[in-house]
Amino acid sequence: MIRVGLIGCGFIAKKHLKTLTRFDEVTLVAVSDLSHKNMREAVDLYQIEGKRQLSVSFFKNYQDLLKNKEIDVVIVSVISGLHAEIAKHALKYGKHVIVEKPLALSLADIEDIEQLSKTFSKKVFVCHQLRYRPLLQKVKELIQKGYLGDLYFGMASLRLNRTSAYFNETAWKGTWDKDGGMLVNQGIHLIDLLIWLMGDVQSVYGEIATKIKNKETEDVAAGILSFENDAKGLIEANTITKPKNLGYFLSIFAKEGSICIGGKGLNKIEHAYFENAPELKEELFQVSNADEHYLMYQDFLKALKSNTPYLMTPQEGKRALEAIFGLYQATKHQQPIQLPLTDFTTKSMRD
Ligand SMILES: NC(=O)c1ccc[n+]([C@@H]2O[C@H](COP(=O)([O-])OP(=O)(O)OC[C@H]3O[C@@H](n4cnc5c(N)ncnc54)[C@H](O)[C@@H]3O)[C@@H](O)[C@H]2O)c1
């Protein structure tokens, strides 16, 4: 049996708990949150959903949870600004770590996590669940097999509406030190997918702006990426779309085809063209666009049990963050930034 401790019992924790109940070999043994109510709700959900009446310990201080020697795996689903601190402590206590996106808010923290994971021989798994969505896996496979030919241009668009109520309901949202910025919070899945599909980023230029002054962080961002394979990329993102969310859009344009994905949550192929294999269009339309959380946990648990490689390593979790950090740095210095970066923390955006 794999024994799990959950730190942070808010909105996304519920998704983790519901998914965990689908794995018989996993059991929740402890939770931690500053709010007793949130811990109670999370455990009730787990017990009702999983039809399990096991006893689960509650800890207000996450360090006490980490001291529990029974726990094999810690899920870090607290506010973003605490991910790195908690992941590092968990590794030192000899736990495997599943950490929500973003992995960290600084490059130094990412390096520390990578190092500690090696030192203590414990796995760190970053929750970029969309990479596991069958539809997006299929797009990746088609690109890898060369059905689109050379990649020319990729575009990530985020058009959301985040009201003042959204920023007021939790103090951490919209702050550079606890949230990390719009691209780090709302944009990271999309940017991660763009890079995963297009390839490594060589340089990035961008500008950000804060149009509605109800937060510290940006609500508009425009970025240009140059990929190592000579392709170009564009990021356009905002959380000021009126009157409500339009959604997320990802487009790939290549020598022998093009694919555009949209829908409310990147769940719909809006266009697909394969010059040399037109039958693939229909195949792509048939692929499921659900169950990525289950598939993500399946990958992690397999890696844990058989010590096999897994997709969402810290190195992979770093890729989108480095591009976003580069875009933030480009804004500060008003010039294109070459990757890899040597140093960056979102806190520096306060200056
Ligand atoms: N993968 C995804 O698609 C996805 C979706 C939503 C959120 N997230 C990420 O999950 C994280 C949490 O987001 P959320 O929407 O659940 O936020 P939330 O505000 O609903 O929950 C955060 C929880 O952390 C708790 N917390 C704060 N400080 C703590 C501490 N010191 N110890 C223990 N608990 C503490 C809060 O009390 C709260 O219950 C964020 O980093 C966010 O980026 C990921």
The ligand as an SDF file (V2000), in Angstrom:
LIG
                    3D

 44 48  0  0  0  0  0  0  0  0999 V2000
   -3.0270   21.6320  -12.0260 N   0  0  0  0  0  0  0  0  0  0  0  0
   -4.0490   22.4850  -12.1380 C   0  0  0  0  0  0  0  0  0  0  0  0
   -4.7510   22.5140  -13.1320 O   0  0  0  0  0  0  0  0  0  0  0  0
   -4.3280   23.4320  -11.0020 C   0  0  0  0  0  0  0  0  0  0  0  0
   -5.5990   24.0050  -10.8840 C   0  0  0  0  0  0  0  0  0  0  0  0
   -5.8340   24.8610   -9.8010 C   0  0  0  0  0  0  0  0  0  0  0  0
   -4.7990   25.1460   -8.8980 C   0  0  0  0  0  0  0  0  0  0  0  0
   -3.5730   24.5890   -9.0790 N   0  0  0  0  0  0  0  0  0  0  0  0
   -2.4660   24.9160   -8.1500 C   0  0  0  0  0  0  0  0  0  0  0  0
   -2.7640   24.3550   -6.8770 O   0  0  0  0  0  0  0  0  0  0  0  0
   -2.3320   25.2310   -5.8570 C   0  0  0  0  0  0  0  0  0  0  0  0
   -3.5030   25.5160   -4.9260 C   0  0  0  0  0  0  0  0  0  0  0  0
   -4.5220   26.1590   -5.6730 O   0  0  0  0  0  0  0  0  0  0  0  0
   -6.0360   26.1340   -5.1610 P   0  0  0  0  0  0  0  0  0  0  0  0
   -6.8180   26.7040   -6.2680 O   0  0  0  0  0  0  0  0  0  0  0  0
   -6.3570   24.8090   -4.6240 O   0  0  0  0  0  0  0  0  0  0  0  0
   -5.9340   27.2160   -3.9880 O   0  0  0  0  0  0  0  0  0  0  0  0
   -6.8320   27.3360   -2.6900 P   0  0  0  0  0  0  0  0  0  0  0  0
   -6.6160   28.7100   -2.1760 O   0  0  0  0  0  0  0  0  0  0  0  0
   -8.2090   26.8590   -2.9600 O   0  0  0  0  0  0  0  0  0  0  0  0
   -6.1560   26.3010   -1.6890 O   0  0  0  0  0  0  0  0  0  0  0  0
   -4.9210   26.5070   -1.0800 C   0  0  0  0  0  0  0  0  0  0  0  0
   -4.9580   25.8190    0.2760 C   0  0  0  0  0  0  0  0  0  0  0  0
   -3.6710   25.9030    0.8740 O   0  0  0  0  0  0  0  0  0  0  0  0
   -3.8670   26.1290    2.2470 C   0  0  0  0  0  0  0  0  0  0  0  0
   -2.6450   26.6290    2.8740 N   0  0  0  0  0  0  0  0  0  0  0  0
   -2.1200   27.8780    2.8030 C   0  0  0  0  0  0  0  0  0  0  0  0
   -0.9710   27.9350    3.5400 N   0  0  0  0  0  0  0  0  0  0  0  0
   -0.7890   26.6850    4.0480 C   0  0  0  0  0  0  0  0  0  0  0  0
    0.2150   26.1080    4.8810 C   0  0  0  0  0  0  0  0  0  0  0  0
    1.2440   26.8280    5.3600 N   0  0  0  0  0  0  0  0  0  0  0  0
    0.0910   24.8030    5.2360 N   0  0  0  0  0  0  0  0  0  0  0  0
   -0.9640   24.0680    4.7920 C   0  0  0  0  0  0  0  0  0  0  0  0
   -1.9370   24.5630    4.0040 N   0  0  0  0  0  0  0  0  0  0  0  0
   -1.8470   25.8590    3.6470 C   0  0  0  0  0  0  0  0  0  0  0  0
   -5.0470   27.0950    2.3020 C   0  0  0  0  0  0  0  0  0  0  0  0
   -5.6350   27.1430    3.5910 O   0  0  0  0  0  0  0  0  0  0  0  0
   -5.9600   26.4840    1.2420 C   0  0  0  0  0  0  0  0  0  0  0  0
   -6.8190   25.5090    1.7950 O   0  0  0  0  0  0  0  0  0  0  0  0
   -1.7810   26.4760   -6.5360 C   0  0  0  0  0  0  0  0  0  0  0  0
   -0.3950   26.4040   -6.5440 O   0  0  0  0  0  0  0  0  0  0  0  0
   -2.3160   26.4080   -7.9610 C   0  0  0  0  0  0  0  0  0  0  0  0
   -1.4200   26.9370   -8.8900 O   0  0  0  0  0  0  0  0  0  0  0  0
   -3.3340   23.7340  -10.0980 C   0  0  0  0  0  0  0  0  0  0  0  0
  1  2  1  0
  2  3  2  0
  2  4  1  0
  4  5  1  0
  4 44  2  0
  5  6  2  0
  6  7  1  0
  7  8  2  0
  8  9  1  0
  8 44  1  0
  9 10  1  0
  9 42  1  0
 10 11  1  0
 11 12  1  0
 11 40  1  0
 12 13  1  0
 13 14  1  0
 14 15  2  0
 14 16  1  0
 14 17  1  0
 17 18  1  0
 18 19  2  0
 18 20  1  0
 18 21  1  0
 21 22  1  0
 22 23  1  0
 23 24  1  0
 23 38  1  0
 24 25  1  0
 25 26  1  0
 25 36  1  0
 26 27  1  0
 26 35  1  0
 27 28  2  0
 28 29  1  0
 29 30  1  0
 29 35  2  0
 30 31  1  0
 30 32  2  0
 32 33  1  0
 33 34  2  0
 34 35  1  0
 36 37  1  0
 36 38  1  0
 38 39  1  0
 40 41  1  0
 40 42  1  0
 42 43  1  0
M  CHG  2   8   1  16  -1
M  END
$$$$
